[in-house]
């Protein structure tokens, strides 16, 4: 599971691009209890989702022409310009070139060769999310693409990630771990074949999907519907993992929730 002791390749930031940040803030407050705190007038509407005064994610208006509402997962980079060069050499696209964010750190946004969008954050004054893996915070990230093996080669070349196969209902799932340390203890996410799992919801397009830890997946699904979101996959048990569900907020941004198996 995720922590906040970030190393190269760790998921260290998460933000939502939305066409209506006010409506998005209200939806996620109703579902997860998050409070939105503006980053200031100079931030162009960007701000932070907080839980108990600690940042669990961020929110901002859509800035790319033609962009769809979506969650973007950021991975830690020790040096963002060489990371951007490595993405290009491996066949990916640089959508937002490396840029300094008011001294807080450096960011760049990318698209992998199969079309999944992701980003990198090189810490400055801001190291990353302040809390993870507690209730109502990020606990896992998952990539859905047509060719998982090609994805492993691409991201392995960028971040040095390791993977281990795990049999899941109807598919082979690849668990991702950081380049160094105990492979199980440094696991943070997985790769699944596009269109499998989540009732086929992942077939919409290749994507990274954030999972949020919840105490009760069924109650969270009910809260999503009550707040105007959509349930893409009803809550279901996954052996040795927990109870999961997929949802979309009212603007269409996809996310998932997980009540982890207590034995994990």
C-alpha positions as CSV (number, residue, x, y, z in Angstrom):
1,X,0.0,0.0,0.0
2,X,1.0,3.6,-0.5
3,X,2.9,5.7,2.0
4,X,4.4,9.2,2.0
5,X,8.0,8.1,2.2
6,X,8.4,8.9,-1.5
7,X,11.2,7.6,-3.7
8,X,11.8,7.6,-7.4
9,X,8.7,6.2,-9.1
10,X,6.4,6.5,-6.1
11,X,3.0,7.9,-6.7
12,X,3.5,11.2,-4.9
13,X,0.7,13.5,-6.2
14,X,-2.8,13.3,-7.5
15,X,-5.0,15.9,-9.0
16,X,-8.3,16.3,-10.7
17,X,-9.0,18.4,-13.8
18,X,-12.6,19.4,-13.8
19,X,-14.8,21.8,-15.9
20,X,-16.6,23.0,-12.7
21,X,-14.3,23.0,-9.7
22,X,-17.0,24.2,-7.4
23,X,-19.3,21.3,-8.3
24,X,-16.3,18.9,-8.0
25,X,-15.4,20.1,-4.6
26,X,-19.0,19.7,-3.4
27,X,-19.2,16.1,-4.8
28,X,-16.0,14.9,-3.2
29,X,-16.9,16.6,0.1
30,X,-20.1,14.6,0.1
31,X,-18.4,11.3,-0.8
32,X,-15.1,11.4,1.1
33,X,-15.5,14.3,3.5
34,X,-12.7,16.3,1.8
35,X,-12.5,20.1,2.2
36,X,-11.2,22.2,-0.7
37,X,-8.5,24.8,0.1
38,X,-7.5,27.3,-2.6
39,X,-3.8,27.6,-3.4
40,X,-4.4,31.4,-3.9
41,X,-5.3,33.8,-6.6
42,X,-2.1,33.3,-8.5
43,X,-2.8,29.5,-8.8
44,X,-5.6,30.0,-11.4
45,X,-8.2,28.2,-9.4
46,X,-6.0,25.3,-8.4
47,X,-6.2,24.1,-4.8
48,X,-6.0,21.2,-2.4
49,X,-8.4,18.5,-1.2
50,X,-7.7,18.1,2.5
51,X,-8.7,15.6,5.2
52,X,-8.1,16.7,8.8
53,X,-6.0,19.5,7.5
54,X,-3.7,17.3,5.4
55,X,-3.6,17.2,1.6
56,X,-4.9,14.0,0.1
57,X,-5.3,15.2,-3.6
58,X,-5.7,18.4,-5.6
59,X,-8.2,20.0,-7.9
60,X,-8.0,22.5,-10.7
61,X,-9.8,23.7,-13.9
62,X,-9.1,21.9,-17.2
63,X,-6.3,23.7,-18.9
64,X,-5.6,21.6,-22.1
65,X,-7.7,22.2,-25.1
66,X,-10.1,19.2,-25.6
67,X,-9.1,17.7,-22.3
68,X,-11.7,15.4,-20.6
69,X,-12.4,15.6,-16.8
70,X,-9.9,13.1,-15.3
71,X,-7.7,12.2,-12.4
72,X,-4.0,12.4,-13.1
73,X,-1.5,10.3,-11.1
74,X,2.0,11.8,-10.6
75,X,5.1,9.8,-10.0
76,X,8.2,11.1,-8.3
77,X,11.1,12.1,-10.5
78,X,14.6,12.9,-9.1
79,X,15.3,15.1,-12.2
80,X,12.4,15.9,-14.4
81,X,14.1,17.0,-17.6
82,X,15.9,13.6,-18.0
83,X,12.6,11.9,-17.2
84,X,10.9,13.8,-20.0
85,X,13.8,12.8,-22.4
86,X,13.4,9.2,-21.4
87,X,9.6,9.3,-22.0
88,X,10.2,10.6,-25.5
89,X,12.9,8.0,-26.3
90,X,10.6,5.3,-25.2
91,X,7.8,6.4,-27.5
92,X,5.7,8.5,-25.1
93,X,4.5,12.1,-25.5
94,X,5.3,15.1,-23.5
95,X,2.0,17.0,-23.1
96,X,3.2,19.6,-20.7
97,X,7.0,20.3,-20.7
98,X,8.9,20.4,-17.4
99,X,8.0,23.6,-15.5
100,X,8.8,25.2,-12.2
101,X,5.7,25.6,-10.0
102,X,6.4,28.7,-8.0
103,X,9.3,27.0,-6.2
104,X,7.1,24.2,-4.9
105,X,8.6,21.7,-7.3
106,X,8.8,20.8,-11.0
107,X,6.1,19.1,-13.0
108,X,5.7,17.6,-16.4
109,X,2.7,15.7,-17.9
110,X,3.0,12.8,-20.3
111,X,1.1,10.2,-22.4
112,X,2.4,6.7,-22.6
113,X,2.7,4.9,-26.0
114,X,-0.8,3.3,-25.4
115,X,-2.5,6.5,-24.7
116,X,-2.7,6.5,-20.9
117,X,-1.9,10.0,-19.3
118,X,0.3,10.4,-16.3
119,X,2.6,13.0,-14.8
120,X,5.7,13.5,-12.8
121,X,6.5,15.7,-9.8
122,X,10.1,16.6,-8.8
123,X,9.7,17.8,-5.2
124,X,10.8,21.3,-4.1
125,X,9.2,22.9,-1.1
126,X,6.2,20.6,-1.6
127,X,7.3,16.9,-1.3
128,X,3.9,15.4,-2.3
129,X,0.7,14.2,-0.7
130,X,0.6,14.5,3.1
131,X,-1.4,11.4,3.8
132,X,-2.1,8.1,2.0
133,X,-3.6,4.7,2.7
134,X,-5.8,5.9,5.5
135,X,-9.6,6.0,5.1
136,X,-10.7,8.4,2.3
137,X,-7.2,8.8,0.8
138,X,-5.3,7.3,-2.1
139,X,-4.3,3.7,-1.5
140,X,-3.5,2.2,-4.9
141,X,-3.1,3.2,-8.5
142,X,-3.9,1.0,-11.5
143,X,-3.1,1.1,-15.2
144,X,-5.5,-0.3,-17.8
145,X,-4.0,-0.7,-21.2
146,X,-4.4,-3.1,-24.2
147,X,-0.8,-4.5,-23.8
148,X,0.3,-4.8,-20.2
149,X,3.7,-6.3,-21.1
150,X,4.5,-3.3,-23.3
151,X,3.5,-1.0,-20.5
152,X,5.8,-2.8,-18.1
153,X,8.7,-2.3,-20.5
154,X,7.9,1.4,-21.0
155,X,7.5,2.3,-17.3
156,X,10.2,-0.1,-16.2
157,X,12.6,1.9,-18.5
158,X,11.4,5.2,-17.0
159,X,11.2,4.3,-13.3
160,X,12.8,0.9,-12.9
161,X,9.6,-0.6,-11.6
162,X,9.4,-4.3,-10.9
163,X,6.4,-6.4,-11.4
164,X,5.0,-9.7,-10.2
165,X,2.1,-11.7,-11.7
166,X,-1.0,-12.4,-9.7
167,X,-4.0,-14.4,-10.8
168,X,-7.2,-12.5,-10.6
169,X,-10.7,-13.4,-11.7
170,X,-10.6,-13.8,-15.4
171,X,-7.2,-12.2,-16.0
172,X,-3.5,-12.0,-15.1
173,X,-2.8,-9.0,-13.0
174,X,0.7,-7.4,-12.6
175,X,1.5,-5.9,-9.3
176,X,3.9,-3.0,-9.5
177,X,6.8,-2.2,-7.0
178,X,9.5,0.3,-6.8
179,X,13.0,-0.4,-8.1
180,X,14.6,-0.9,-4.7
181,X,13.5,-2.4,-1.4
182,X,11.4,-5.4,-0.6
183,X,9.2,-6.0,-3.6
184,X,6.0,-6.7,-1.6
185,X,6.5,-3.9,0.8
186,X,7.2,-1.3,-2.0
187,X,4.2,-2.3,-4.1
188,X,1.9,0.6,-5.0
189,X,-0.2,-0.4,-7.9
190,X,-1.0,-2.7,-10.8
191,X,-1.5,-3.2,-14.5
192,X,-4.6,-4.9,-15.9
193,X,-5.6,-5.7,-19.5
194,X,-7.9,-2.9,-20.8
195,X,-11.5,-3.9,-20.8
196,X,-11.2,-6.6,-18.2
197,X,-12.3,-6.1,-14.6
198,X,-14.6,-3.2,-13.5
199,X,-17.4,-4.6,-15.6
200,X,-15.6,-3.5,-18.8
201,X,-15.6,0.1,-17.6
202,X,-11.9,0.4,-18.2
203,X,-12.5,-0.2,-21.9
204,X,-13.5,3.5,-22.3
205,X,-9.8,4.3,-22.9
206,X,-6.4,3.5,-21.6
207,X,-6.0,5.2,-18.2
208,X,-4.5,5.3,-14.8
209,X,-7.2,4.8,-12.1
210,X,-6.8,6.0,-8.5
211,X,-8.2,3.8,-5.7
212,X,-9.3,5.5,-2.5
213,X,-9.4,3.6,0.8
214,X,-12.9,3.5,2.3
215,X,-14.4,1.8,5.3
216,X,-17.5,0.6,3.4
217,X,-17.5,0.3,-0.3
218,X,-21.3,-0.1,-0.5
219,X,-22.0,3.0,1.5
220,X,-19.5,5.0,-0.6
221,X,-21.3,3.8,-3.8
222,X,-24.6,5.0,-2.4
223,X,-23.0,8.3,-1.5
224,X,-21.7,8.6,-5.1
225,X,-25.1,8.1,-6.5
226,X,-26.8,10.5,-4.0
227,X,-24.2,13.2,-4.9
228,X,-24.9,12.9,-8.7
229,X,-22.1,10.6,-9.7
230,X,-22.3,7.3,-11.6
231,X,-21.5,3.7,-10.6
232,X,-19.5,2.0,-13.3
233,X,-19.0,-1.2,-11.3
234,X,-21.1,-2.0,-8.2
235,X,-19.2,-3.1,-5.1
236,X,-17.8,-6.6,-5.4
237,X,-15.4,-8.8,-3.4
238,X,-12.0,-9.6,-5.0
239,X,-10.3,-12.5,-3.2
240,X,-7.2,-11.5,-1.1
241,X,-7.7,-7.9,-2.1
242,X,-10.9,-6.5,-0.6
243,X,-14.2,-5.1,-1.8
244,X,-13.9,-2.7,-4.7
245,X,-16.2,-0.5,-6.8
246,X,-15.7,1.8,-9.8
247,X,-17.4,5.2,-10.1
248,X,-17.4,8.5,-12.0
249,X,-18.0,11.9,-10.7
250,X,-20.8,14.1,-12.2
251,X,-18.3,15.4,-14.8
252,X,-17.2,11.9,-15.8
253,X,-13.8,11.6,-14.1
254,X,-13.2,7.9,-13.2
255,X,-12.0,6.6,-9.9
256,X,-12.3,3.5,-7.7
257,X,-12.8,2.7,-4.1
258,X,-11.3,-0.2,-2.0
259,X,-12.1,-1.6,1.4
260,X,-8.9,-3.6,1.8
261,X,-9.0,-7.1,3.0
262,X,-7.9,-6.9,6.7
263,X,-5.3,-9.5,6.0
264,X,-3.4,-7.4,3.6
